[in-house]
Amino acid sequence: MDYPLDFRCPISMEVMEDPVTIATGMTYERRNIQKWFFAYKKKTCPATMQSVESFDVTPNHTLKRLIIAWQSEKRPGNPLPAVRGSTERREQIVTLLEMLESSPFKVTSLKKLKLIIETDDEAKANFVQSGGIQIVVRIMNQVLEEGSDFSIFRACEEALGVLHQLLLSEEAKILEKLSKPESMKCVAAMLQRGSAEARIHATTILRQMAQSETHWTFVLQDHGIDLFKSLLELVSDEICTRASSYALEVLVEMLSASKKSRVRAIEAGAVCVLVELLPESNRSKSEKILALLKLLCECAEGRLAIVDHGMGIAAVTKKMLHVSSAATKLSVKIVWLIGSFHPSERVLEEMLICGSVKKLLALLHIDGRSSTKEKVIKMFKLHGQSWQRCPCFPNELKGYVGMVNSA
């Protein structure tokens, strides 16, 4: 069931079950806004970014009744309401597009356009045939050039919301229009300073660009560190898991593109964020985080950041076995990079204490040859004697070290 956007919580984008209104007049799912205020310690409205002095919430009974009524109406077996004629709908879309270009009040027209096309495929087709994509992208670029006050940002957010509604059906056209420098400036601005909903839309668009191999990474030149900080904040979002997953995918594409982007990500605090998220992450998220840490460890700054983090090596070690073969391969590569380039006595001892050495020895039992096993063997040939001399090295494992060294 495709719910109207107004029925969705701006934080999670899921339909609301217990809608509540806060001091700014915005409505959210109760548990999401309470987590925003009290777990994340935020003092702003997620949708408008306005400061909030009172954290009191008021149940929105009217909206709740509307959601329940809409759900009842849309259940199988219930007759659908009469649909507005296609000619009338097309004329309404054309009129709104004309108003959008001529009127200074963009937000109202954009909101109406979004409501018309969000659940109607025919309306989407009419919008595209009327040149709606080109007009909305052009408006989005123009209003951002005119200033950066709240009304300007609202217009950009609504424009991005309209394009997001069309992304699945018109992905190629939208990405082509948005891949230009002036349009990417708008997407980056929404990601950095937009509402929670706009940031999700911006991340989704960046993810689609990355998957389609659209050339968009030039945006890093102007928005590097701030862009990474915004993506890392989304990665840490425990409420909207989709946004978190998309942000991770975008980061993987960014860091794979150039070493300069890895340095900027490290400066933005990527290692600290990723290391602290890793221990409690599920399989899919663990693999993405480890892929990012592996890319960061290919830089001296990244390796040093993991070594300096109190739980860096331990967090990676935790994922070395029993998660997936991909996670094991990535974990070994990270530990191998650290052990090869930062083999200080403290680091080697930490690998022993947190269980890295024991898990590396377990990997020696893998049948056949593999790049992962080769790295394990190299690690023991480099540091086996040092580990063996440590008082906390298990006696029963000393024979394995000798076996590796004689291989």
N, C-alpha and C positions, 0 to 999 in steps of 0.2 A: 504494500500500500504506500503510495507516494504522498506524503503529508505536505501540506502547505508550509512554506518556510517560517511563517509566523508561529506555527505550532512547535517549532524545534528550539531547543535551548541554544542560545548563541555560543555557549562554551563547548558543548559536546556534539551539537548538531543532531541530537537524537530528540524524538518527540517527547514533550514534557508530560510527566504524570502528576507532579505536584508543583505547578508553576507559582513562583513568588516574585513580587516586585520589590526592587530596592529603591534607595533614595533618589537615584537619577531617573527613575521612571521606567527603567528597563526590566524585563521579566526573564527569569532563569529557572531551571530545574533547581529545587531547594537544595538537594545534596551537592550539586555542582558549585553553586555560588557559596555555600557554606565552606566547602573545601577550599575555594579560591581565597576567601577571607581568612579562615582560621587555620588551615593546614599550610597554605602557601604564604600567609601573612601579607596578602596584597591589600592595598588601600585605594584601589581604583576600580571603576566599573569596567569589566572586561570588554564590553561592546563599544563604549564611547571613550574609555581611558580617562574619564573625568575623576577627580579626587572624590573619595567618599568619606564623609565624617561619621555617619551613622551606619552601623552594620545591621540594623533592624530590617526584617523582611516582612512583607504583607502578602498573605495568600491571594492569588489572582483567581477568584472563584469564577468570574465571567469567562476568562480564557479556558479554564478547565472544563466548564460546561460546553463551550464551543467545540473543544477537542473531542469530548465524549459524543456530542451530537454528530460531528463529522464522521467519527469512526462508525457510529451506528448506521448512518446514511450510506456509507461506502461498503458495508458488509455484503458478501455475496447473497443474492436473493432480493436485495432492496432495489427498487427502481432508481436509475440514475437521473439526476436533474436534467432539465432541457438544456442542450448545449447551444450557445449563441451561434448564429449563422456564420459560416466561414467568410462571407463577403463583409458582414458587419465587423467581424473580428479583424480582418485584414485592414479595413479602413481605420479601425481604432489604432492598430499598430503603426500605420503610416502617419496618422495624426500625432501620435506620441513622439515618433521620431522627428517630425517637423518641429514640434514644440521643444524637443530636446536641443535642437540646433539653434532655435531662435530665442528661447526663454532663458533668463539668467537662473531660474529655479530648476536646476537639473535633477535634484534628488527625487522630487515627487514623480516626475515622468519616468525615471529609471525604476523606481519602486513599482509603478503600475506595469511597466513592461515585464519586469521579473515575475510579477504575479500572473500575468497573462500566459507566459511561455513555460512556467515551471512544471506544469502537469499536462500540457497539450502539445503533442508532436506536430499537429497541423499548424498551430500558432508559431512554433519554432521555425517551421519551413517558411511561413509567411514573413517572419522577421528576417530571416537570412535573404530571401528573395527581394526584400525591400531595401537591402543594403545595410541592415541593422548592425552587423559586426563592424563594418568599416566606420559607421557613424559613432558607435559606442567607444571604439578604440580611439578615434579622433577626439571625441569629447573628453575622454579620460586623460589624454595627453595634454589637451588645452587647459583644462581646469587646474592641473597640477602646476603648469607653468605660471598661472595667474597668481598663485600664492599658496600658503600652507595653513590657513586657518581651519577651524573645525568644519565649516560648511563645505570647503573644498575637499577635505578628506572624506566627508560623507558621500560626496558625489563620486569620488574615485572608488570608494568601497562598494557603492551600489552598482557602478559600471562593471566592476570585477565580478560582482554577484550575478549580473546578467550573463556575462561571458561564461561563467562557471556552469550555469544552467545548460549551456549549449555545447559544453566541452566534449561530451561523448559523441554527439552527432556531427559536430563540425570541428573536430580537433585540428585537422590540417590547416583550415582557413584561419582559425583563431591563433594557433601557434605561429603561423607565418606573419600575421599582423603584430603579434606581441613580441616577436624576436628582434624587432628594431630597437636601437639604443634608447630612444625617447620612451617607448612603451615599457621596456625593461626597467627604466628608471621608476616608472609608476608601480610596477610589480614589486620592486625592491622596497619602495617607500611603504607600500601596504604591508609587506612582510615585517618591516622594522617598527612601524608606528601605527598600523591599522588596528581595527577591532579584532577580537578573537576570531570572528567569522571571516573577516577579510584576510587574516593571516593564513587560515586554513585554505582559502581559495588560492592565495598566492603560492602556497606550498604545493598544492595540487597542480597548478599550472607549471611550476618549475619542474616537478616530477615528470609530467607529460613531455616537457621539452627535453629533459635528460633522456627519457626512453626513446624519443623520436630522433635523437642525435641532432636536434636543432642547435645552431651555434648561438649560445646565449651567455657563455662564461665571461664575456667581456665586461659584464656588470660587476665583476669582482674588482675591477680597476678602481671604480668609484665608491663601492660600498663594501669592500672586503671585510674588515673586522666587524663592523656593525651588522653586516649581513650574517656572518657566522654566529654572532651573539644571539641574533633573533632565531636562527635555526636551532641553535643549542637549547634555547629556552623552550622551543616547541618539542624538541627531543625529550626534554624532561617532563613534558605534560603527561600526567598520569590519568587525566580525565578523558581526553580525546586521543585514544590510541591510534586512530587512523592518521591524525596529523603528526603524531610522534613518529610513526613508521615512515610516512612520506618524507619527513624532514631528514631522517636517517638515510634514505635512498638518495635524496638530493645531495647530502654531504658526501656520500661515497662517490658520486659522479664528479663533484667539485674537486675532491682531494685526488682523485685519479687523474684529473686533467693536468695538474701542474704541481711542482714542488713549492712554488710560491704560495699557492693556496693552502698548502699544509702548514707552512710557517704562520700564515695569518690565522688559521684555525687554532694553532697552538697558542698564539698571542691572545686569542679570544677566550681561552680557558677550556678548550675542547677536551684535553686529556683528563682534567679533573672531573668534568661532567660525565664523560663516558665511563671512567673507572668507577665512579660512585653508582652509576646506573647498572653496571654489568652484573654484580652478584645476584640480584633478584630478577634479572631479565629472563624471559622465556627463550625457547630455542631460536626462533626467527630473529628476535631482537638481539640476542647474544651474538649470532653470526654477523649481523650488520655492525654491531659495536666493535667486535673483534677485527672485522675488515677495516674499519676506520682506524683503530689503534695500530694495526699492522702498517697502514699507510703512513701514519704519524711517526711510527718507529723507524721508518726509512730516513727520517731526518734526525740529526744529532739532537736538536732541540726537543723533539718528541720523545726520544729515548731518555733523555735527561729528566723530562717532566714525569715520566712513569717511574723512574728510579727514585725521584724525590718525593713522589706521592706515597704516603704511609701504607696504603693498601694496594698499590699498583700491581706489583708482582703477584700478590696473593689473589687478587680478583681475576687476573688472567689464568692463574693456575687452577682456580676453581672450575673453569670451563674447559680444562685440557682433556678430560675424559668424561664419558657418560652423557654428553650433550648431543654431539653429531660428529661425523668424520670431518666436516668442514670446520667446525669449531676447534677440533683437535689440531688440525693442520695449521689454522691461523694462530692458535695459542702457542704452538711449538715455534712457529716463525717469529713471534714476538719475543719469546724467551731467548731464542737463538740470537736475535739481533741485539738484545740487551747484553747477553753473555759474551757476544763477540766484540762489542764496542765499549762496554762499560763493566769489565770484569773486576770491579773492586772487591776487596775482601768483604765489605759490608753487603754488597749485592749477592755475592756467592753464598754467604751465610744465610741471607734472607731466602734465597731459592731453596736452601736445604730445610730451613725451619718451616716454611709455608707449604712444603710438600712438592715443590716443582721437581726436585731431583728424584723422588720416589716415583712420580708419574712418568718422568722421562725414562727411567729404568724399565717401567712396565711396558713402554712402547717398543723396547728392544725385542719383545717377544712377537712383534708383528711378522708374519711370514713374508718372505720375499724382500725385494728392495723397493724403496720409495724415497721421494725427496724428503719427506718428514723423518723417516728413519735415518737417512743420511745426516740430517741436521742433529739428531739426537746423538749419533755416534761421534760427530765432530765436537759436540759440547763436552762429552765425557773425555775425549782425547785432550781437549784444552784444559778442563777443570776437574777431571776425575780425581787426581791426586790431592788437589786442594780440598775437595769435599771429603775425601777419605780420611784426611788428617783431622777433620773437625770432630770434637768429642761427641757431638750429637748424631754422628753418622751411624746408622744401624749396622752392627757387625755382620748380620746375615746378608747384607747387600754388597759387602766388600769384594766378594768373588766375582760379581757382575762387572765391577769396574776393571778388575784385572783382565777379564775376558775381553772387554771392549778395547783396552789398551794393547792387547796382543793381537787384535784382529788386523 
